[in-house]
Amino acid sequence: MQLLEFIMNNWILFLALFVVLVLLGMNMVRPKLLGFKEVKPNEVVRLINHEGAAMLDVREGSGYEKGHILNARHLVCSKSVYMSWMI
């Protein structure tokens, strides 16, 4: 009974909690729904060395010029394109 009263008195906080939990859940489930596969660092090295995997560097040009992975391709993306891809 007290819990229900507490929730009713603090409904904005519980709404915020619900929104945060939904966003966290979406963040965890979304890559799997989109078909992304998590690759461990040692698997990345194997793919690069033996499978001819392509590495894409999507940082700004200055970041790429400062240093990048050997044979990485620089793909220039505007922030708006990158953000729309992430959403």
C-alpha positions in Angstrom: 0.0 0.0 0.0 2.8 2.4 0.9 4.7 1.6 -2.3 1.7 2.5 -4.4 1.3 5.8 -2.6 5.0 6.5 -3.0 4.8 5.8 -6.7 1.7 8.1 -7.0 3.5 10.9 -5.2 6.6 10.6 -7.2 5.2 9.6 -10.6 7.6 11.9 -12.5 10.6 10.1 -11.0 9.1 6.7 -11.9 8.4 7.9 -15.4 12.0 8.9 -15.8 13.1 5.6 -14.4 10.9 3.8 -16.9 12.3 5.8 -19.8 15.9 5.1 -18.7 15.2 1.4 -18.4 13.6 1.3 -21.9 16.5 3.2 -23.4 19.0 0.9 -21.8 17.1 -2.2 -23.0 17.0 -0.8 -26.5 20.7 -0.2 -26.4 21.3 -3.8 -25.5 18.9 -5.4 -27.9 19.2 -3.1 -30.9 22.6 -4.4 -32.2 21.3 -7.9 -32.2 18.2 -7.0 -34.0 20.3 -5.2 -36.7 22.5 -8.2 -37.1 25.6 -6.8 -35.6 28.1 -9.3 -34.3 30.4 -8.5 -31.4 34.0 -9.3 -32.3 36.7 -9.7 -29.6 40.1 -8.0 -30.2 41.9 -11.3 -30.9 39.2 -12.2 -33.5 39.7 -8.8 -35.2 43.4 -9.4 -35.5 42.8 -12.8 -37.0 40.2 -11.4 -39.5 42.6 -8.6 -40.5 45.6 -10.9 -40.9 44.0 -14.0 -42.5 40.6 -13.1 -43.9 41.4 -9.8 -45.5 39.0 -7.8 -43.3 38.6 -4.2 -44.2 39.1 -1.5 -41.5 37.2 1.7 -41.9 38.2 4.8 -40.0 35.3 7.3 -39.8 37.0 9.9 -37.7 37.6 13.5 -38.8 40.5 13.9 -41.2 42.8 15.4 -38.5 42.3 12.3 -36.3 43.1 10.0 -39.2 46.2 12.0 -40.1 47.5 11.9 -36.5 47.5 8.1 -36.6 45.5 5.2 -37.8 45.5 1.4 -38.1 47.8 0.1 -40.9 45.9 -0.2 -44.2 42.7 1.3 -42.7 40.5 3.1 -45.2 39.5 6.6 -44.3 35.7 7.1 -44.8 34.7 10.7 -44.3 31.2 11.0 -42.7 29.5 14.1 -41.7 28.1 14.1 -38.1 24.5 14.2 -39.4 25.1 11.1 -41.5 26.8 9.3 -38.7 24.1 10.2 -36.2 21.3 9.1 -38.5 23.1 5.8 -38.9 23.4 5.4 -35.1 19.7 6.1 -34.5 
